[in-house]
Structures are given as C-alpha cells and as structure tokens.
Amino acid sequence: MHPSSVFQDDDKDEALAFISAHPFATLAINGERGPVTALVPLTIDKLGGTLLGHVARSNYFWQAVEKSNEAGIAIFRGADAYVSPSYYPSKVEHGKTVPTWNYLAVEIRGKISVETRHDHMMPYLTALTDKMESNRDVPWKVDDAPKEYIEKLSHAIVGFSLEINEINFVKKNSQNKSEKDKQGVVQAFGASSDPAEHALALEINRTN
C-alpha cells in the first residue's frame, strides 16, 4: 500500500464502512514455502474488531495459518483507474507530467485464528449471509436450507477470524495535484463509461 501520508485516511469508521461496501478480500500470510493467499468475502463482527470468513477445507490457506506465528493481511479494493497525463492542464503548460494510477483500498493486519470444528461453523456462515441478504425484500437465511444439507456442507469448510490490529486506508486519488489538474481528472473520468472512473471522480469532488 502507498506509504505517503498524503493519501492516508485515518478515519476508522470510514475504513470499516469501506470494508462493508467491498467485502471481497485478498488474504495473505507467510507460509513455510513463501506467501499463501486466498480470495474470500469477509464480514465485520458486531463489535467492529474482528473480520470473519471461511474457506474450503481443501484450501491450503487455513493450514498455513495454523503453522504460522505471523500476522495476516487482508486487502479490500474499491475503484481504481489509469490516469493519463493528457488529463492534466499542466501538460500543456510545462509538460512535466507522467501517467499514474488512482485507487481506493483498505489493508488490515492482525492475528488470524482458525476454527476447524464443523459444529462451530454457523457464526461464520450466518454473519456473511445475513449481511449480504440484508437489502433483499425476502432475505435468504441459512435455516432456509435443509438442516442435513448445511450439516454436510459444514464438514467441507473451515472458519477463521482476523483481528483488526492495524488499519491502512489509502485513497490515492490525485490529492497531490493542483486544483486545475484534479478537475482535469474529474472531467475525464466523468466523461468515461467506466463505473470505476465515475466513482473516483465523485470521490475527488467529495474530498474537495
């Protein structure tokens, strides 16, 4: 993640809201033979201090977690887009411009704990489905499926929790540019058909 303080957002509540809006994460931990990753949706527990998720029992990630004493990392990505120097009025004025990439992302670091007992899987399942189904007119619930079916599937997954010990919220979105160049990016992104560019244009205007 970009280390510059210019792009950092220290608002924890906003970071958690970002995670809630972009729950599909890249997880990483150091394994015995190098980094091990997993792509999983994560939800925030009710106290806001832990991320909950699960992986297939056949996924090596959870075994790497059990063997590692190091912290894990979860990265949640929002909109991202290429920024052409041609968007900047300063290109015409002095030409001292180069391409870059704007993006929004949250990085979480903390200890990961694994739960392998199949009869303890329900909290990891219901937290995700309740969150993702909450806006539907008729939300689906785990109890809607046959009990025997869920029982069988629970043997095939492993739950885990990631403590939120460190938050790094990066909004690299032209903050280091002049107001004229920012608006050049907004104009270019706003005229694009790419939803990510539209989102970044709105974010520039919001933070201004």
Residue pairs with C-beta under 8 A, 6 or more apart in sequence:
1 75
1 105
1 107
1 168
1 170
2 170
2 172
4 176
6 175
6 176
7 170
7 171
7 172
7 173
7 175
7 176
8 168
8 169
8 170
8 171
9 15
9 169
9 170
9 171
10 169
11 169
12 167
14 169
15 106
15 167
15 169
16 44
16 48
18 76
18 78
18 104
18 106
18 169
19 25
19 42
19 44
19 51
19 76
19 106
19 108
20 43
20 44
20 131
21 78
22 76
22 77
22 78
22 106
23 41
23 42
23 43
23 76
23 128
23 131
23 132
24 39
24 40
24 41
24 76
25 39
25 40
25 41
25 42
25 51
25 53
25 74
25 75
25 76
26 37
26 38
26 39
26 74
26 75
26 77
27 37
27 38
27 39
27 40
27 53
27 61
27 72
27 73
27 74
27 112
27 162
28 35
28 36
28 37
28 72
28 73
28 74
28 75
29 35
29 36
29 61
29 64
29 65
29 68
29 70
29 71
29 72
29 73
29 112
30 36
30 64
30 68
30 70
31 60
31 64
31 67
31 68
32 64
32 67
36 60
36 61
36 64
37 61
38 55
38 59
38 61
40 53
40 54
40 55
41 53
41 128
41 132
42 51
42 52
42 53
42 74
42 76
42 162
43 51
43 52
43 53
43 127
43 128
43 131
44 50
44 51
44 52
45 51
45 52
45 127
45 161
48 164
49 163
49 164
50 161
50 162
50 163
50 164
51 74
51 108
51 161
51 162
51 164
52 123
52 124
52 127
52 128
52 159
52 160
52 161
53 124
53 128
53 159
53 160
53 161
53 162
54 121
54 124
54 125
54 128
54 157
54 158
54 159
54 160
55 61
55 62
55 157
55 158
55 160
56 156
56 157
56 158
57 116
57 155
57 156
57 157
57 158
58 156
59 158
62 114
62 116
62 158
62 160
65 72
65 112
65 113
65 114
65 160
66 114
71 109
71 110
71 111
71 112
71 165
72 109
72 110
72 111
72 112
72 162
73 107
73 108
73 109
74 107
74 108
74 162
75 105
75 106
75 107
75 108
76 105
76 106
76 107
76 108
77 103
77 104
77 105
78 103
78 104
78 105
78 199
79 103
79 104
79 195
79 196
79 197
79 199
79 200
79 203
80 101
80 102
80 103
80 104
80 105
80 196
80 200
81 101
81 102
81 103
81 189
81 194
81 196
81 197
81 200
82 99
82 101
83 99
83 100
83 101
83 102
83 174
83 185
84 99
84 188
85 91
85 97
85 98
85 99
86 188
87 181
87 184
87 185
87 187
87 188
88 97
88 177
88 180
88 181
88 184
88 185
89 180
89 181
89 184
90 96
90 97
90 178
90 180
90 181
91 97
97 181
101 172
102 172
102 173
102 174
102 185
102 200
103 170
103 172
103 173
104 170
104 171
104 172
104 173
104 200
104 203
105 169
105 170
106 167
106 168
106 169
106 170
107 167
107 168
107 169
107 170
108 162
108 164
108 166
108 167
108 168
109 165
109 166
109 168
110 162
110 163
110 164
110 165
110 166
111 162
111 163
111 165
112 160
112 161
112 162
112 163
113 160
113 161
113 163
114 158
114 159
114 160
115 121
115 124
115 158
115 159
115 160
115 161
116 158
118 151
118 154
118 155
119 154
120 159
121 154
121 157
121 159
122 142
122 154
123 159
124 157
124 159
124 160
125 142
125 150
125 154
126 141
126 142
129 140
129 141
129 142
130 139
130 141
133 139
133 140
133 141
142 150
171 203
171 207
173 200
173 203
173 204
173 207
174 181
174 182
174 185
174 204
175 207
177 185
179 208
182 204
182 208
185 200
185 201
185 204
186 201
186 204
186 205
188 197
189 197
189 198
189 200
189 201
189 204
190 197
190 198
190 201
192 198
